């Protein structure tokens, strides 16, 4: 990706749950009940309130198992913080912060409608 646009439209995820978290060697993927798939190859941060409870990057994988709190959590809203970061706010004070930290390579992809045939 080449930064998050200020007018990023992901309204379809609001009210949906994070149904799956898929772990790979070089990425982590979040499948939202609306059919949206978010694939990240850069820094991911999980907050519970103001506390950072877990991070993911391709070198260390997850720092703690607290990322599992995201499973089945409902998306309340989302916001682009700046061109390099966006945040998905979930129920119970959970926040999922996604970073686009490479200007050379794509580090995040969003597929708004995951279609199974």
NORLINRA-V978240 format. One record per pair of residues at least 24 apart in sequence whose ideal C-beta (glycine too) atoms are under 10 Angstrom apart, sorted by the first residue. I is the first residue (numbers start at 0). J is the second residue. Records with the same first field share a line. If there is no record, write none. Layout:
I: J, J
This chain:
0: 38, 39, 40, 41, 82, 83, 97, 99, 101, 104, 105, 106, 107, 108, 109
1: 82, 99, 101, 102, 105, 106, 107
2: 79, 81, 82, 83, 84, 85, 99, 102, 107
3: 78, 79, 80, 81, 82, 83, 84, 85, 97, 98, 99, 107, 109
4: 79, 82, 85
5: 78, 79, 81, 82
6: 79
7: 77, 78, 79, 85, 109
8: 77, 111
9: 33, 35, 37, 74, 76, 77, 79, 85, 87, 109, 111
10: 76, 77, 111
11: 35, 74, 111, 112
12: 37, 73, 74, 76, 77, 87, 109, 111
13: 73, 74, 75, 76, 77, 87, 88
14: 73, 74, 75, 76
15: 73, 74
16: 69, 70, 71, 72, 73, 74, 89, 90
17: 68, 69, 70, 71, 72, 73, 74, 87, 89, 93, 95
18: 70, 71
19: 70, 71
20: 55, 61, 66, 67, 69, 70
22: 55, 60, 61, 66
23: 57, 60
24: 57, 60
25: 57
26: 55, 57, 106, 107, 108
27: 55, 56, 57, 60, 61, 66, 97
28: 108, 110, 113
29: 66, 69, 70, 87, 95, 97, 109
30: 110, 113
31: 73, 74, 87, 111, 113
32: 71, 73, 74
33: 74, 111, 112, 113
34: 110, 111, 112, 113, 114, 115
35: 74, 109, 110, 111, 112, 113
36: 108, 109, 110, 111, 112, 113
37: 85, 87, 95, 97, 107, 108, 109, 110, 111
38: 105, 106, 107, 108, 109, 110
39: 95, 97, 98, 99, 106, 107, 108, 109
40: 99, 100, 101, 104, 105, 106, 107, 108
41: 83, 84, 97, 98, 99, 100, 101, 104, 105, 106, 107
42: 83, 84, 96, 97, 98, 99, 100, 106, 107
43: 69, 95, 96, 97, 98, 107
44: 84, 86, 94, 95, 96, 97, 98
45: 69, 89, 93, 94, 95, 96
46: 86, 88, 89, 92, 93, 94, 95, 96
47: 91, 92, 93, 94
48: 91, 92, 93, 94
49: 92, 94
50: 92
51: 94, 96
52: 93, 94
53: 95
54: 96, 98
55: 97
56: 98, 100
57: 106
65: 93
66: 93, 95
68: 92, 93
69: 93, 94, 95
85: 109
